[in-house]
């Protein structure tokens, strides 16, 4: 029996898989405020490897840095898109 093993979960996301054997499919989703970069599903192949590369989930936010005169240091603020 061909088994591709654990396909891994993307940082900031989840994998949905019921089996890791030949022809099985894994689906990927992201946590709220994140978006998927890459394929949303992969298939276990005859060579025992998952198709494509594992995707990543990137946060939907930007960072803005302010310089605080009172503390004389940079202050990071997260802005949600």
N, C-alpha and C positions, 0 to 999 in steps of 0.2 A: 504494500500500500504506500502510495506517495503522500508524504506529509510535508508541507512547506513551513511548518512551525509558526511561531507567533509573528504576525505581521507588524506588530508595534502600533502604538497609539501616537498620533501627532501631538506635539507640544501645544497646549491650548485646545485640545479636542478629544474626540472619542472614536473608538473603532467599534463596529458592530459586525460580529462574525460568530457563526454557530459551529463551524468546522474549519480545520486547517488542511484538509486533505485535497487531493487533486480535483480540480473544477470548482472548488469552493470560492466564494466571493466575500470580500470584506468591504464594508461601506464605511466611509469616514464622514464625521460631522464635527462642527466646531462649537465651542462654548459661546454663550451670548457675548456680543461685542467683539467677535473674531470672525474672520472670513478665511475660507479655504484657498490655498495656493497649491495647485497641482491637481491630480486626478481624484475623483470622489470615490472610486472603487478600484480594487485590484483583484486579480484572479490567480489562484494557485495553479501553476503550470506543471506539465509533465516532467520538467527538469528539477522539480522540487523547490523552485523559487517563485516568489510573488512577482507578478507582472508590474511593470512601471516602478517608479520610486514612491516611497511613502510621502504623502503630502504634508504640509505644515499649515497651522492655523495662526494667522497673524492678527494682532490686535487692531481694532478700528479706532486707534487713537494716535494723537501726536503729543509730543512733549514740548513744552515751552519753558525756557529758563529765564529767570529774572534775577537780577543782582540786587540783593537787599543791602541798602546803605547802613541800616541799623545794626545788622549782624556781620556785615562785610563778607558775605558769602553768597554763592549761587543758590537759588531756591527753585526746585523743580515743580512744575504744575502739570498735571495730566489733563488734557482736553479730549473729550469723547467726540468723535465725528458724528 
